[in-house]
Amino acid sequence: MDYSALLGPDRYDLAVQLAGQYHLDPSQVLFGYLQVVSRMTGAQPDDPADLKDPRVRAAINTEFDHFLKRRH
């Protein structure tokens, strides 16, 4: 699943949906996603990752999926 909508204008709706599915609070979903994005894109401060790169988004989605399943 592509979770990048969590950075868009409809982020709260998706966060509520995921929160219900994984028994979390929507704020935990949003904060968790931001943590993953920050970790994945800020690992190389001199060469930050591009969120538009499909490989970067795929890596973020995979890592966030693991985050959700660990919390479930």
C-alpha positions as CSV (number, residue, x, y, z in Angstrom):
1,M,0.0,0.0,0.0
2,D,1.2,3.5,-0.7
3,Y,0.9,5.6,2.5
4,S,2.2,8.8,0.9
5,A,-1.3,10.3,1.2
6,L,-0.4,10.7,4.9
7,L,1.6,13.7,3.8
8,G,-1.4,15.2,1.8
9,P,-4.6,17.1,2.5
10,D,-6.6,13.9,3.2
11,R,-4.0,12.6,5.7
12,Y,-6.4,12.6,8.7
13,D,-9.0,10.4,6.9
14,L,-6.4,7.8,6.0
15,A,-4.9,8.0,9.6
16,V,-8.3,7.3,11.1
17,Q,-8.8,4.4,8.7
18,L,-5.4,2.9,9.6
19,A,-5.9,3.6,13.3
20,G,-9.1,1.6,13.3
21,Q,-7.5,-1.2,11.4
22,Y,-4.4,-1.4,13.6
23,H,-6.0,-0.4,16.9
24,L,-4.0,2.8,17.3
25,D,-4.9,6.5,17.7
26,P,-4.8,8.5,14.5
27,S,-2.0,10.7,16.1
28,Q,0.1,7.6,16.5
29,V,-0.3,6.7,12.9
30,L,0.6,10.2,11.7
31,F,3.5,10.6,14.1
32,G,4.8,7.1,13.2
33,Y,4.7,7.9,9.5
34,L,6.6,11.2,10.0
35,Q,9.2,9.4,12.0
36,V,9.7,6.8,9.2
37,V,9.8,9.5,6.5
38,S,12.3,11.5,8.5
39,R,14.5,8.5,9.2
40,M,14.4,7.4,5.5
41,T,15.0,10.8,3.9
42,G,17.3,12.3,6.5
43,A,19.8,9.5,6.8
44,Q,22.2,11.3,4.4
45,P,22.1,15.0,5.4
46,D,24.3,16.1,2.5
47,D,22.2,14.1,0.0
48,P,18.6,13.9,1.2
49,A,16.3,11.4,-0.4
50,D,13.7,12.6,-2.9
51,L,10.1,11.7,-1.8
52,K,9.1,11.7,-5.5
53,D,11.5,8.8,-6.2
54,P,9.5,5.6,-6.5
55,R,12.2,3.6,-4.8
56,V,12.3,6.0,-1.8
57,R,8.5,5.9,-1.5
58,A,8.6,2.1,-1.7
59,A,11.2,1.9,1.0
60,I,9.1,4.3,3.2
61,N,6.0,2.2,2.6
62,T,7.7,-1.0,3.5
63,E,9.2,0.5,6.7
64,F,5.9,2.1,7.7
65,D,4.0,-1.2,7.1
66,H,6.5,-2.9,9.5
67,F,5.8,-0.1,12.0
68,L,2.0,-0.7,11.8
69,K,2.4,-4.4,12.1
70,R,4.7,-4.1,15.1
71,R,2.2,-1.9,16.9
72,H,-0.8,-4.2,16.1
